[in-house]
Each structure stands twice: as C-alpha cells, then as structure tokens.
C-alpha cells in the first residue's frame, strides 16, 4: 500500500524496527501550508485582513520576492511554505510572476540549514534592497533596527523580547514561524557577511495541519513496541506542540533541539535515547548520528528522508524510507520508497513486513514437521523391520507439494491486527522460536508415531486387500497428514479456519493437492507404476483420512497444554 520495496532483504528488517525517525512536514502533516497571522509594528494581524500600511506592504512584498516557488498553468511548483506566501499574494490580487518581473532578483544567498535563512537582492524604486527570510531568533541576532508604523528605528531589548514572546505564542499553537528582515545595499552582489546590520520587519505564522490518520498510525506503532521520533527543522515549541497533538510527545518525554543534541556526548545521548521523541532545528548530520547511536544500542532504526542531504542517514539506517516526492538521490539511498509520503504508509509497510515474515515462518513450520517425520521414519524403519515406507517418487511428490504449492498457499495469508500488538523482534533473534520448535518436534514426533503404528498394528492392514495397497495407503496418509497440518500452522489459535476467507488461494491449492493425490492413486496404469501406487477401496480411504485427521486434535492438545494458543484478531 503506497510503498515500493527496493531491497527484498529489508522485509526482514521491517519486522524488527524499534525506532522510527520521521520527518514532520508532509509525512506527519498534510504539507499544505497556509499563512495564518502576521506580527508587525508591535501588533498581530490576521493574514487575510492585513492593515494597508507601508510596513505590512513591505512585508508581503519581501515574502514573495525572497521566495523560489510559483504557480503557473495550474501547477504549483516549490516548497509548500513558500507557496503559502504566493497564495496570500493571490488573495490580495497580486501575481508573483509580475512582482518578480517588476523587481527582478539580482543576487541571492540560498537557504541552508546551518544559517536557517535565505537572502535575495532586488532593485525597488531605485534602491537596492536585500530581503532575508528565515528563523526568527537567527534574524533578530543580526538586526540593529526594527520597522515601525513611523519607519525604522533602533531595535531595543524590549522589541526583541516582544517578538520572541509572540514567536513563542505562535509556536505553542503548533504554527511554523518565519521572520523577515531587510537591508539597504550599496552593491549588486551578496555574501553571507551581508546578512547583518539589518532591519527587522516582522514574523508570519503558518499552519501545516497534521494528517487525520497520523495520530492513529503513531498509536499503532507505539502499541507495536516501536518508538516514533519526530525530526524537524521547526522551532522547538512548534515541534513539541505538533508532536503532542498526534501522540508522539507526552509529559516526561525528551524534546531536544539541534544545538542541545550537539552539546551532548554520545554517552549522554544514549542514556536518553529511549526517551527522546522530538528533535527540532535538526541538521541532516543529526539524523545520521541518531541512526548510529541507536544501532550501537542494538536498536533497529527506520529513517525517513527526501533530500540529498538525507541520503547518508537513509543508507546507514536499517530501513531507509525515501519519500516518493523526494530527490532521486534519496530514493536511491533508501530501501523503501513511500509513494504518498505518509507516515500511515510507513506503519502499513512495517505491518506487512511483519506479516510476510510470519507467513514465511508458517511455511517453514509445515515443511519442517514433514521433514522431521520423513527423516525419522526413514531412519527408524529398517531397525524395526519396515521396508522403505516412502519410495523415491513419493518423496519427490511430497517435496513438490511443500516447496512450490505450499509456499503459494501461505503467501496470501492476511495481515492481522494482532501482529501490530507484538513487540519488535530482536536483531539477533533466532528464526526458530521455542513455540515453533515445540510444534515441529511434537507434530513431527506424532506423525512418526502414527507411521510406526500404521505398520506395526495389524488392524490397519485389514482395510487393504494386499501389500501394494497397504503401502499406497500409507503414502496417502502421509500426504493427507501434512495437508491437515497446513491448517494447524496457519494460526496459533484454536480455530484453524480463522481468516480462511481472506486467503482463498489457500483452500484452492489445498483442494488441488488432495484431488491430484486421489487421482494419482485411483487412475492406475502407467501413472500408478511411476508413483508406485495401487488402487484401493473406500474402506482404505476411510482409514487414511481418519489417521491423517489425528494431526488436528494432537496439535489442539499441544496448544492447550503448552499454552501457545493465542486469541485471534
């Protein structure tokens, strides 16, 4: 469901994932930003009801010019945050392409996650103006003036505190905040050093609502023993607010920003790693570090990413979830591609990864029960006077049924809700668990006992006319027994028919194998000679079926005695 597995080996890792490090924007949220409020000239205004003064006009213009997104021919191109400012310009009847043609970009300093800002240079009414858009706290540190209704003046400590307090209020409501500043320039080039001695204009708050399904997907992952961690470039308060709204962050959990994380040693991070739920103002290197430290603690990490800078973390993670809307470099580095960028699809991928692994175990249990019985019978038979109970052609047919047809039977077993209530498997956990070994030994042992009783109790021979029919009957009983056991291994519960309708291929192939077995024995002639089979009557079929059906009550008793039965979901 909306996931492409690039590396089949990652399916096993999916069932072991214990920590999911997820981006916020577009994965946990809808990636549909809209501007909510402005804070300019010391007052808050609704974005769609802005005062018509010079400061607010300058603010609108700056957010549109210091912006790489656009809408053209019905297509929306660019970052959702920047597109939100373009949409607001449209609301006021302004076209971003016309504004950019009127005030063309002369130079720019592109955005990067270290500076947390971008800058563009334009000529407006004969003046060279550099607009800078970015994190509010970073901009304030570089500003010497502030824009007011009466024009720019020297910025004071009270001004800074007022802006930061408003920034905090916006962030507490889960809003992303971007600041805007400008500087009058006397040259037509830009360097990073120019992003200083600026005039602060104001801040804008933007909303990116959480996806409706995110909270449930997060709860499902937590119930499955996984730890979701949100990694974002947002302000710490904003990040914590959103994480709390979707159930990732609770009181007592750790919410760190990039600077706090980098100030901690590896050992300090390891001590807190199971309590960390949010990393804000994060850098791509923080993702790689989290992956490394989790792996050193023997945790299996799933990491999301979409950019070129995310590629090292995606490649290093046990399971890298590349976003379908991301760069080709990220998709190449990831082991899975999430086509709809949705955290719910990540949860479903893990769920189906667990299901596929469990289905493989079901197939292995059925196969190993028969192999154990076949080996024991073949090894014991000569010592108790039984002549080769299973011929070579019999074993070839049994292997054909087990290796090919049975694998198809179990491939379609449904994904059950109960699989997402189990804790993640450990990285080094053996494929054969105690419960699995218990079933293999008990059922393999019982089929071996049944085989010996078949040959040693005289009553079984009374159902057949001669020795050829008797040995053919045993061959049929052996095949029917492993077909009955196919139902036993489908479930740990007592109802072996549970969810059978959800896997119609199981019943179809099961009936085909039974039908071919009956026809192979009944047809006689050359086919009978090839498979060393001889036709026998209804009495013989009756005892064959009754003997094979004992596999069900024996396994039922095993489940009850050893307490391995579980309630089906």
C-alpha positions as CSV (number, residue, x, y, z in Angstrom):
1,X,0.0,0.0,0.0
2,X,1.8,3.1,-1.4
3,X,5.2,1.5,-0.7
4,X,7.8,0.1,-3.1
5,X,10.3,-2.3,-1.6
6,X,13.6,-1.9,-3.5
7,X,15.6,-4.4,-1.4
8,X,13.8,-7.7,-0.5
9,X,16.2,-8.3,2.4
10,X,14.7,-5.2,4.1
11,X,11.4,-7.1,4.6
12,X,13.0,-9.0,7.5
13,X,14.4,-5.7,8.9
14,X,10.9,-4.2,8.8
15,X,9.6,-6.7,11.3
16,X,12.5,-5.7,13.7
17,X,12.1,-1.9,13.5
18,X,12.1,-0.5,17.1
19,X,12.7,3.2,16.4
20,X,11.1,5.2,13.6
21,X,12.7,8.6,13.0
22,X,10.3,10.6,10.9
23,X,10.3,14.0,9.2
24,X,7.3,16.2,10.2
25,X,6.4,18.1,7.1
26,X,4.4,16.1,4.5
27,X,4.9,12.8,6.5
28,X,3.1,13.5,9.7
29,X,1.4,16.7,8.4
30,X,-0.5,17.4,5.2
31,X,2.2,19.5,3.6
32,X,-0.4,22.2,2.8
33,X,0.8,25.3,4.4
34,X,-1.3,28.4,4.8
35,X,-0.3,31.8,6.3
36,X,-2.4,32.5,9.4
37,X,-1.1,35.7,11.1
38,X,1.5,38.4,10.9
39,X,3.2,40.2,13.7
40,X,4.4,43.6,12.6
41,X,4.8,47.1,14.1
42,X,4.1,45.5,17.5
43,X,0.6,44.1,16.7
44,X,-0.8,40.9,15.5
45,X,-3.0,40.8,12.3
46,X,-4.9,38.0,10.5
47,X,-3.2,37.2,7.2
48,X,-6.4,37.8,5.2
49,X,-7.2,41.1,6.9
50,X,-3.8,42.9,6.9
51,X,-3.6,46.7,7.6
52,X,-2.9,48.7,4.4
53,X,0.2,50.4,5.7
54,X,3.8,50.6,4.3
55,X,5.2,48.1,6.8
56,X,2.7,45.4,6.0
57,X,3.0,46.1,2.3
58,X,6.8,45.8,2.6
59,X,6.4,42.5,4.5
60,X,4.1,41.0,1.8
61,X,6.5,42.1,-0.9
62,X,9.5,40.6,0.9
63,X,7.9,37.2,1.4
64,X,7.0,37.0,-2.3
65,X,10.4,38.2,-3.7
66,X,12.5,36.2,-1.2
67,X,10.8,33.1,-2.5
68,X,11.6,30.4,-5.1
69,X,8.0,29.0,-5.6
70,X,5.4,29.9,-8.2
71,X,2.1,28.9,-9.6
72,X,1.7,28.7,-13.4
73,X,-0.7,27.0,-15.7
74,X,-2.5,25.4,-12.8
75,X,0.7,23.9,-11.5
76,X,2.2,24.6,-8.0
77,X,6.0,24.5,-8.1
78,X,8.1,24.9,-5.0
79,X,8.3,24.4,-1.2
80,X,4.8,24.4,0.5
81,X,5.9,27.1,2.9
82,X,6.9,29.5,0.2
83,X,3.8,28.6,-1.8
84,X,1.7,29.7,1.1
85,X,3.0,33.3,0.7
86,X,2.3,33.1,-3.0
87,X,-1.3,32.1,-2.2
88,X,-1.6,35.0,0.2
89,X,-0.4,37.4,-2.6
90,X,-3.1,36.0,-4.9
91,X,-5.7,36.7,-2.1
92,X,-4.7,40.4,-2.4
93,X,-4.8,40.3,-6.2
94,X,-1.0,40.3,-6.7
95,X,0.7,37.9,-9.1
96,X,4.1,36.7,-8.0
97,X,5.5,36.5,-11.5
98,X,4.5,40.1,-12.2
99,X,6.2,41.3,-9.0
100,X,9.3,39.4,-9.8
101,X,9.4,40.8,-13.3
102,X,9.0,44.3,-11.9
103,X,11.6,43.8,-9.2
104,X,14.0,41.1,-10.6
105,X,16.4,39.2,-8.5
106,X,19.9,40.5,-8.9
107,X,21.7,38.2,-6.4
108,X,20.9,35.6,-3.7
109,X,22.3,33.6,-0.8
110,X,20.4,30.3,-1.0
111,X,18.8,28.8,2.1
112,X,20.9,26.3,4.1
113,X,20.2,24.5,7.4
114,X,23.2,26.0,9.1
115,X,22.2,29.7,8.7
116,X,18.4,28.9,8.7
117,X,17.8,31.7,6.3
118,X,17.9,32.8,2.7
119,X,18.6,36.2,1.1
120,X,17.7,37.9,-2.2
121,X,18.7,41.2,-3.7
122,X,16.3,43.4,-5.7
123,X,16.1,46.9,-7.1
124,X,13.0,48.7,-5.8
125,X,12.2,52.3,-6.6
126,X,15.9,53.0,-7.4
127,X,17.2,51.4,-4.1
128,X,19.0,48.1,-3.8
129,X,17.2,46.1,-1.1
130,X,18.3,42.7,0.4
131,X,15.3,40.7,1.8
132,X,16.2,38.0,4.3
133,X,13.7,35.3,5.3
134,X,14.3,32.7,8.0
135,X,14.2,31.7,11.6
136,X,13.0,34.5,13.9
137,X,15.7,34.1,16.5
138,X,18.5,34.0,14.0
139,X,17.3,37.1,12.2
140,X,16.9,39.1,15.5
141,X,20.5,38.4,16.4
142,X,21.6,40.1,13.1
143,X,19.2,43.1,13.3
144,X,20.1,46.6,14.5
145,X,16.8,48.3,13.6
146,X,13.1,47.4,13.6
147,X,10.4,48.6,11.2
148,X,7.5,50.5,12.8
149,X,4.4,52.4,11.5
150,X,6.6,55.6,11.6
151,X,9.5,53.9,9.8
152,X,12.7,52.1,11.0
153,X,14.3,52.9,14.4
154,X,16.9,51.3,16.6
155,X,15.8,47.9,18.0
156,X,15.6,47.6,21.8
157,X,15.7,44.8,24.2
158,X,12.0,45.2,24.7
159,X,11.4,44.9,21.0
160,X,13.4,41.7,20.8
161,X,11.5,40.3,23.9
162,X,8.1,41.2,22.4
163,X,8.9,39.5,19.1
164,X,10.3,36.4,20.8
165,X,7.3,36.2,23.1
166,X,4.9,36.4,20.0
167,X,7.1,33.8,18.3
168,X,6.6,31.5,21.4
169,X,2.8,32.0,21.3
170,X,2.6,31.1,17.7
171,X,4.8,28.1,18.2
172,X,2.8,26.8,21.2
173,X,-0.2,26.6,18.9
174,X,1.8,24.3,16.5
175,X,2.4,27.1,14.0
176,X,5.6,27.4,11.9
177,X,7.1,30.9,12.2
178,X,9.2,32.7,9.7
179,X,10.8,36.1,10.2
180,X,11.6,38.8,7.6
181,X,14.3,41.4,7.6
182,X,15.8,43.7,5.0
183,X,18.9,45.9,4.4
184,X,19.6,48.7,2.1
185,X,22.6,47.8,0.0
186,X,25.2,49.8,-2.0
187,X,26.4,46.9,-4.2
188,X,24.9,44.4,-6.6
189,X,26.4,41.3,-5.1
190,X,25.7,39.3,-1.9
191,X,27.8,37.4,0.5
192,X,27.0,35.7,3.8
193,X,28.6,38.6,5.6
194,X,26.0,40.9,4.2
195,X,23.3,39.2,6.4
196,X,24.0,41.6,9.2
197,X,23.1,45.1,10.4
198,X,19.6,44.5,9.1
199,X,16.1,46.0,9.9
200,X,13.6,43.6,11.3
201,X,10.2,43.8,9.7
202,X,8.1,41.1,11.4
203,X,7.1,37.4,11.6
204,X,4.5,35.3,9.9
205,X,2.9,32.2,11.3
206,X,1.9,29.3,9.1
207,X,-0.2,26.2,9.7
208,X,0.5,22.7,8.3
209,X,-2.3,20.6,9.8
210,X,-1.4,17.0,10.9
211,X,-2.8,14.3,8.6
212,X,-6.0,12.9,10.0
213,X,-4.5,9.4,10.1
214,X,-1.2,10.3,11.7
215,X,-2.4,10.1,15.4
216,X,-3.8,6.6,14.8
217,X,-0.7,5.4,12.9
218,X,1.5,6.7,15.7
219,X,-0.7,5.0,18.3
220,X,-0.5,1.7,16.3
221,X,3.3,1.9,16.2
222,X,3.6,2.6,19.9
223,X,1.3,-0.3,20.6
224,X,3.6,-2.4,18.5
225,X,6.5,-1.6,20.7
226,X,8.1,1.0,18.4
227,X,9.3,4.5,19.3
228,X,8.3,7.2,16.9
229,X,10.7,10.2,16.9
230,X,9.8,13.4,15.0
231,X,12.8,15.2,13.4
232,X,12.1,18.7,12.1
233,X,13.7,22.0,11.3
234,X,10.9,23.8,13.2
235,X,11.2,25.8,16.4
236,X,11.3,23.6,19.5
237,X,8.0,24.8,20.8
238,X,6.2,24.3,17.5
239,X,7.7,20.9,17.1
240,X,6.6,19.8,20.6
241,X,3.1,21.2,20.1
242,X,2.6,19.2,16.9
243,X,4.2,16.1,18.3
244,X,1.9,16.3,21.3
245,X,-1.2,16.7,19.1
246,X,-0.5,13.5,17.3
247,X,0.6,11.5,20.3
248,X,4.4,11.3,19.8
249,X,5.3,13.6,22.7
250,X,3.9,13.3,26.2
251,X,4.9,14.8,29.6
252,X,8.2,13.4,30.7
253,X,9.5,12.8,27.2
254,X,12.6,14.5,25.9
255,X,12.3,17.3,23.3
256,X,15.7,18.5,22.1
257,X,16.8,21.0,19.6
258,X,19.9,20.5,17.3
259,X,22.1,22.7,19.5
260,X,21.2,20.8,22.6
261,X,21.8,17.5,20.9
262,X,25.2,18.5,19.6
263,X,26.2,19.7,23.0
264,X,25.7,16.2,24.4
265,X,28.3,13.5,24.2
266,X,27.4,10.2,22.6
267,X,27.1,8.5,26.0
268,X,24.7,11.2,27.3
269,X,22.5,10.8,24.2
270,X,22.5,7.0,24.6
271,X,21.2,7.4,28.2
272,X,18.3,9.4,27.0
273,X,17.7,7.9,23.6
274,X,14.7,5.8,24.6
275,X,13.0,9.0,25.9
276,X,13.8,11.3,23.0
277,X,10.6,11.9,21.0
278,X,11.3,15.2,19.2
279,X,14.5,16.8,17.7
280,X,13.8,20.3,16.5
281,X,16.1,22.6,14.4
282,X,17.7,19.4,13.2
283,X,20.5,19.1,10.7
284,X,21.0,16.2,8.3
285,X,24.0,15.2,10.4
286,X,21.7,14.8,13.4
287,X,19.8,12.1,11.6
288,X,23.0,10.1,10.8
289,X,24.1,10.5,14.4
290,X,20.8,9.2,15.8
291,X,21.0,6.2,13.5
292,X,24.5,5.4,14.6
293,X,23.7,5.7,18.3
294,X,20.5,3.6,18.1
295,X,22.4,0.9,16.2
296,X,25.1,0.9,18.9
297,X,22.3,0.1,21.4
298,X,21.2,-2.8,19.2
299,X,18.0,-0.9,18.2
300,X,16.7,-1.4,14.6
301,X,16.2,2.1,13.1
302,X,13.8,3.2,10.3
303,X,14.6,6.7,9.0
304,X,12.7,8.9,6.6
305,X,14.2,11.4,4.2
306,X,13.6,13.2,0.9
307,X,16.6,15.4,0.2
308,X,20.2,14.9,-1.0
309,X,21.5,15.7,2.5
310,X,19.3,12.9,3.9
311,X,21.0,10.2,1.8
312,X,23.7,9.2,4.3
313,X,21.2,8.7,7.0
314,X,18.9,6.7,4.7
315,X,21.7,4.5,3.6
316,X,23.0,4.0,7.1
317,X,19.6,3.1,8.6
318,X,18.4,-0.5,8.9
319,X,15.4,0.6,6.8
320,X,15.6,3.8,4.9
321,X,12.1,5.2,3.9
322,X,12.6,7.5,1.0
323,X,9.7,9.8,0.2
324,X,8.1,9.5,-3.3
325,X,8.2,13.3,-3.7
326,X,11.9,13.4,-2.8
327,X,15.1,13.5,-4.8
328,X,16.3,10.6,-6.9
329,X,19.4,10.5,-4.7
330,X,17.3,9.9,-1.6
331,X,15.3,7.2,-3.4
332,X,18.5,5.5,-4.5
333,X,19.8,5.5,-0.9
334,X,16.6,4.3,0.7
335,X,15.4,0.6,0.9
336,X,11.8,1.5,0.5
337,X,10.0,4.3,-1.4
338,X,6.9,5.7,0.3
339,X,4.8,6.9,-2.7
340,X,2.4,9.2,-0.8
341,X,4.9,10.5,1.8
342,X,2.5,9.4,4.5
343,X,3.5,8.1,8.0
344,X,0.5,5.8,7.9
345,X,2.0,4.1,4.8
346,X,5.3,3.6,6.8
347,X,3.2,1.9,9.6
348,X,1.5,-0.3,7.0
349,X,4.8,-1.2,5.4
350,X,6.1,-2.4,8.8
351,X,2.8,-4.2,9.4
352,X,3.0,-6.1,6.1
353,X,6.7,-6.7,6.6
354,X,5.8,-8.4,9.9
355,X,3.1,-10.3,8.1
356,X,5.4,-11.6,5.3
357,X,7.9,-12.8,7.9
358,X,5.2,-14.6,9.9
359,X,3.9,-16.2,6.7
360,X,7.4,-17.5,5.9
361,X,7.6,-18.9,9.4
362,X,4.2,-20.7,8.8
363,X,5.6,-22.3,5.7
364,X,8.8,-23.3,7.5
365,X,6.8,-24.9,10.3
366,X,4.8,-27.0,7.9
367,X,7.8,-28.0,5.9
368,X,10.0,-28.9,8.9
369,X,7.2,-31.0,10.6
370,X,7.1,-33.2,7.4
371,X,10.9,-33.3,7.0
372,X,11.4,-34.3,10.7
373,X,8.8,-37.1,10.3
374,X,10.2,-38.3,6.9
375,X,13.8,-38.4,8.3
376,X,12.8,-40.2,11.5
377,X,10.6,-42.7,9.7
378,X,13.2,-43.5,7.1
379,X,15.9,-43.8,9.8
380,X,13.9,-46.0,12.2
381,X,12.1,-48.2,9.7
382,X,15.0,-50.6,8.8
383,X,15.6,-51.3,12.5
384,X,12.1,-52.4,13.2
385,X,11.6,-54.5,10.2
386,X,9.7,-52.0,7.9
387,X,10.7,-52.0,4.3
388,X,11.2,-48.5,2.8
389,X,7.8,-46.9,3.7
390,X,8.2,-44.0,1.3
391,X,9.6,-44.5,-2.2
392,X,11.8,-42.0,-4.0
393,X,8.9,-40.9,-6.2
394,X,6.7,-40.4,-3.1
395,X,9.3,-38.1,-1.6
396,X,9.6,-36.2,-4.9
397,X,5.8,-35.6,-4.9
398,X,5.9,-34.5,-1.3
399,X,8.7,-32.1,-1.9
400,X,6.9,-30.7,-4.9
401,X,3.8,-30.0,-2.8
402,X,5.8,-28.5,0.0
403,X,8.4,-26.4,-1.9
404,X,6.2,-25.0,-4.6
405,X,2.5,-25.2,-4.0
406,X,2.6,-24.8,-0.2
407,X,4.7,-21.6,-0.5
408,X,1.9,-20.1,-2.6
409,X,-0.7,-21.2,-0.1
410,X,0.9,-19.2,2.7
411,X,2.0,-16.2,0.6
412,X,-1.6,-14.9,0.7
413,X,-2.2,-15.2,4.4
414,X,-3.8,-11.9,5.6
415,X,-2.2,-9.1,7.7
416,X,-3.8,-9.4,11.1
417,X,-4.2,-6.6,13.6
418,X,-2.6,-8.8,16.3
419,X,0.8,-8.6,14.5
420,X,0.9,-4.9,15.4
421,X,0.4,-5.8,19.1
422,X,3.6,-7.8,19.3
423,X,6.9,-6.3,20.3
424,X,9.6,-5.9,17.5
425,X,11.8,-8.9,17.1
426,X,15.4,-8.5,18.2
427,X,18.0,-8.1,15.6
428,X,19.8,-11.3,16.5
429,X,16.6,-13.4,17.4
430,X,16.6,-17.0,16.1
431,X,14.2,-17.7,13.3
432,X,13.1,-20.9,15.2
433,X,11.4,-19.7,18.4
434,X,10.6,-22.0,21.4
435,X,7.0,-22.2,20.3
436,X,8.0,-23.0,16.7
437,X,10.4,-25.7,17.9
438,X,7.7,-27.1,20.1
439,X,5.3,-27.5,17.2
440,X,7.8,-29.0,14.9
441,X,9.0,-31.6,17.4
442,X,5.6,-32.6,18.8
443,X,3.8,-32.8,15.4
444,X,6.8,-34.4,13.6
445,X,7.1,-36.8,16.5
446,X,3.3,-37.7,16.3
447,X,3.5,-38.3,12.6
448,X,6.5,-40.6,13.2
449,X,4.5,-42.5,15.9
450,X,1.5,-42.7,13.5
451,X,3.8,-44.1,10.8
452,X,5.2,-46.8,13.1
453,X,1.7,-47.7,14.3
454,X,0.5,-48.0,10.8
455,X,3.0,-50.7,10.0
456,X,3.0,-52.4,13.4
457,X,-0.7,-52.6,14.3
458,X,-2.4,-55.4,12.3
459,X,-5.7,-53.6,12.3
460,X,-4.5,-51.1,9.6
461,X,-3.8,-54.0,7.1
462,X,-7.3,-55.2,7.4
463,X,-8.5,-52.2,5.4
464,X,-6.4,-53.2,2.3
465,X,-6.5,-56.2,0.0
466,X,-2.7,-56.6,-0.4
467,X,0.7,-55.2,0.5
468,X,0.8,-52.9,-2.5
469,X,-2.5,-51.2,-1.4
470,X,-1.3,-51.0,2.2
471,X,1.9,-49.1,1.3
472,X,0.0,-46.9,-1.1
473,X,-2.4,-46.2,1.8
474,X,0.5,-45.1,4.0
475,X,1.7,-42.8,1.2
476,X,-1.7,-41.1,1.1
477,X,-1.9,-40.9,4.9
478,X,1.4,-39.2,5.0
479,X,0.4,-36.6,2.3
480,X,-3.0,-36.0,3.9
481,X,-1.4,-35.6,7.3
482,X,0.8,-32.7,6.2
483,X,-2.2,-31.2,4.4
484,X,-4.1,-31.3,7.7
485,X,-1.1,-29.8,9.5
486,X,-1.2,-27.0,7.0
487,X,-4.3,-25.7,8.8
488,X,-2.6,-26.2,12.2
489,X,0.4,-23.9,11.3
490,X,-1.9,-21.2,9.9
491,X,-2.7,-19.9,13.4
492,X,-1.6,-20.1,17.0
493,X,-5.3,-20.0,17.9
494,X,-7.6,-23.0,18.4
495,X,-9.8,-22.1,15.3
496,X,-7.7,-23.3,12.4
497,X,-10.2,-21.9,9.9
498,X,-9.9,-18.3,11.2
499,X,-9.5,-15.8,8.4
500,X,-9.6,-18.5,5.7
501,X,-11.9,-16.4,3.5
502,X,-9.2,-13.7,3.4
503,X,-6.8,-16.2,1.7
504,X,-8.9,-18.0,-0.9
505,X,-5.8,-19.3,-2.6
506,X,-5.0,-21.5,0.4
507,X,-8.2,-23.5,0.1
508,X,-7.9,-23.7,-3.7
509,X,-4.4,-25.1,-3.7
510,X,-5.2,-27.4,-0.7
511,X,-8.0,-28.9,-2.7
512,X,-5.9,-29.3,-5.8
513,X,-3.2,-31.2,-3.9
514,X,-5.8,-33.5,-2.4
515,X,-7.5,-34.0,-5.7
516,X,-4.3,-34.8,-7.5
517,X,-3.3,-37.3,-4.8
518,X,-6.6,-39.1,-5.1
519,X,-6.4,-39.2,-8.9
520,X,-2.8,-40.3,-8.9
521,X,-3.7,-43.3,-6.8
522,X,-7.0,-44.1,-8.5
523,X,-6.0,-43.8,-12.1
524,X,-3.6,-46.8,-12.0
525,X,-1.8,-47.8,-15.2
526,X,1.4,-46.0,-16.1
527,X,0.9,-43.2,-13.6
528,X,0.4,-45.8,-10.8
529,X,3.6,-47.6,-11.8
530,X,5.6,-44.4,-11.9
531,X,4.5,-43.4,-8.4
532,X,4.4,-47.0,-7.0
533,X,0.7,-46.6,-6.3
534,X,-2.1,-49.2,-6.3
535,X,-5.8,-48.5,-6.3
536,X,-7.7,-49.4,-3.1
537,X,-11.3,-49.2,-1.9
538,X,-13.4,-46.9,0.2
539,X,-12.5,-48.7,3.4
540,X,-8.9,-47.9,2.7
541,X,-9.7,-44.2,2.0
542,X,-11.7,-44.0,5.3
543,X,-8.8,-45.2,7.5
544,X,-6.3,-43.0,5.6
545,X,-8.5,-39.9,6.3
546,X,-9.1,-40.8,9.9
547,X,-5.4,-41.4,10.6
548,X,-4.5,-38.1,8.9
549,X,-7.1,-36.1,10.8
550,X,-5.5,-37.1,14.1
551,X,-3.0,-34.3,13.4
552,X,-5.6,-31.7,14.3
553,X,-6.6,-32.9,17.8
554,X,-3.0,-33.6,18.7
555,X,-1.9,-30.1,17.8
556,X,-5.0,-28.8,19.6
557,X,-3.9,-30.6,22.8
558,X,-0.4,-29.3,22.3
559,X,-1.6,-25.7,22.1
560,X,-3.7,-26.1,25.3
561,X,-1.1,-28.0,27.3
562,X,1.8,-25.7,26.4
563,X,-0.3,-22.6,26.4
564,X,0.8,-21.5,23.0
565,X,-2.7,-20.7,21.7
566,X,-3.5,-17.0,21.3
567,X,-6.7,-15.1,20.7
568,X,-7.2,-14.3,17.1
569,X,-7.5,-10.6,16.0
